[in-house]
């Protein structure tokens, strides 16, 4: 079992996370206010941009393959190295979903 340092950009918060646990579970244990909702890798509420380092998150179904390189779903992501994460940063696909989910304007 390896442990890695996870630093959160702009907050000064730093935690140590084992490669056997998720970043979110450690945040909850440490009392760090990390947003989350579904805890199964679908809702993207716990999204964070990976500024530096690598994560393993095979069950992060809410992200595209390309997004998995730049974003972590903290409910699924396990550190593969020391990390710097910018919480509250959402992948481009969430913007696309929001735009397509809006109802069309009715013509009078």
N, C-alpha and C positions, 0 to 999 in steps of 0.2 A: 504494500500500500504506500502510495506517495502522497505527500501533502504539498499544496501549492498556495501561494499568496494571491489573493484577489483584491485589487485596489479599485475603488469606484471613483471615477473622474469627477472632480468638482465638489466632492463631499468630504474627502479626507478619511473615509471609512476604509478599513482594511480588515480582511478576514483570512483565515487559513481554512482551506477546503481540501478534503481528501479526494482522491480520484475515484472513490467508491460512493460518494454522496453528491447530490445536486447542489448547485450554488444557492438555489432558493431555500432548500432545507437548512443550510448553514446560516443563511440570512435570518430566517425565522428563529433559529436557536440563539443567535447573537443579538436579536432585537433590532435588526436593521429593517427599515421600512421599505421593503421591496414589493412593488405591486405584483399581484397575481390574481387569477380567477379560477380557471379550469383545472390547472395542475396536470394536464395531460398533453401539453404541447400543441394546442389547437387555437386558443383565443388570442395569443400574442400579447396579452397584458403584461407579461413579465419580460418582455423583450429588452435587450441591451445590445448596443453596438460593441463589438470586440475591437478595441483600440490597439491592443497588443496581446499576443499569446494565442493559444489554441484551446478549443473545447471539443469534447466528444458528445454528440447529441443525436444518435440515430433515430430516436423516437420523436423528434421535433417535426411533426407532420405539417405544422402551420407555415413552415419556411420552405422556399424553393431550394434546390440544390445549390444554386449560386449564393443565395442569402445565407446559407449555413456557414459559409466562409467568413462572413462579415458581421453576423448577428448571432446572439445566443438567446435561447429561450431558457431562462434561469431555472424553470421548473424541470427541465429535462437535461440541461447542460452539466457536464462534469468536466472539471479542469484537466487538461492534458499538459499544461505548463503554467507558470505564473501568468497572471492575467491583469489587464486593465480594461474595465468595462465602463461604458457610458450608459447609465440606466435611463429608461424612458425614451430611447431612440428606437424608432420602429422601421422595419424593412419597407422597401418600396411597394411590395405587394399589398400591404395594408391600405395604402393610398389608392391603389387601383380598385380594390374591393369596395372601398367607401364610395368611390365615384360611380361604380356600376350598380351599387345597391340603391342609389337614390331614385325615387320614382320620377317618371317623366312628367313634365308639365302638361297639364290638361289644356287643350285648345277650346276656347269658348265659341 
